[in-house]
Amino acid sequence: MIPLSWYLILAALLFGIGLFGVLARKNVIAILLSIELMLNAVNINLLAFWRYLTPEDIAGQIFTAMVFVVAAAEVAVGLALVISVWRRRTISSADELDLLKW
Amino acid sequence: MEPIQVVFLIGAALVLIPAVMVVTRSNLIHAALFLIVALFGVAMIFVLLEAFYWAVIQVVVYIGAIAIMIIMAIMVTRDVTGETHKSFNKNVVWAGLLGLLSVGTLLWALNEWPTFSAEVQLSPVDSQLVIEELGVMFFSGQGYLIPSIVASVLLLAALIAAIKIAFPIKQEEEE
């Protein structure tokens, strides 16, 4: 049998990798990829807790549905923003998006 | 070590090694393809958790829709091979430290929690009943009808916003 702690350690490591990617990557699309990794770590946690602690209560799976919906919405709007910025200024690096900086 | 534990470790390697490649490759197409491998690994973990419905949704929604959409967006923008730009900004050392710090804090906090090390007895679940209950709960007033409607409205709003934002620039705006 797989202990619950293995799933939690896996999710923590995946979340840490995603966090590093969000903070360190230059390209906007690479940052979106890293956000996907972090959301997947959350899903592993939710389903592991559902399976091990409350298998009779379906709420854990409902939360997973919400994470999926938010991930789809986030990636659709994020990529639209990337394409819009690309059309207007031909840049795809987060460092060059400094119009609001002073 | 039991066979199921070996399967878990293979799944974990299939998640973590491609995940590291996703955040380090400077070629964005390679990064997106490694993301697909990592998402398949997560689907494998879902199967081990007996959440079969979510394993299928993971493959259909994440790999079938989100990953393909990301690859399309990479192809319409420049610098996909990353040859002209470095992949990391100047915060890379701090980002690495913060990533390690967050993993360390999470593991420390989990270690303090008594159930973390305790042997939890798995009660068997009937996966067909689980899927039935999930469907009923999504659309019953006693269950999660309002959250599922809110989620649908959120998706619709996001799609309309995405169309509006990505629409070609009008002639007057360019002048």
Interface residues (C-beta under 8 A of the other chain):
Chain A: M1 I2 P3 L4 S5 W6 Y7 L8 I9 L10 A12 L13 L14 F15 G16 I17 G18 L19 F20 G21 L23 A24 R25 K26 N27 I29 A30 L32 L33 S34 E36 L37 N40 N43 I44 L47 A48 W50 R51 Y52 L53 P55 E56 I58 Q61 I62 T64 A65 M66 F68 V69 V70 A71 A72 A73 E74 V75 A76 V77 L79 A80 L81 V82 I83 S84 W86 R87 R88 T90 S92 S93 A94 D95
Chain B: E2 I4 Q5 F8 A12 V15 L16 A19 V20 V22 V23 L28 A31 A32 L35 A38 L39 V42 I45 F46 L48 L49 E50 A51 Y53 W54 I57 Q58 V61 Y62 A65 I66 M69 I70 A73 I74 V76 T77 R78 D79 G82 H85 K86 S87 F88 N89 N91 V92 W94 A95 G96 L98 G99 L100 S102 V103 L106 L107 L110 T115 F116 S117 E119 V120 L122 S123 V125 V130 E133 L134 M137 F138 Y144 P147 S148 A151 L154 L155 A157 A158 L159 A161 A162 I163 I165 A166 P168 I169
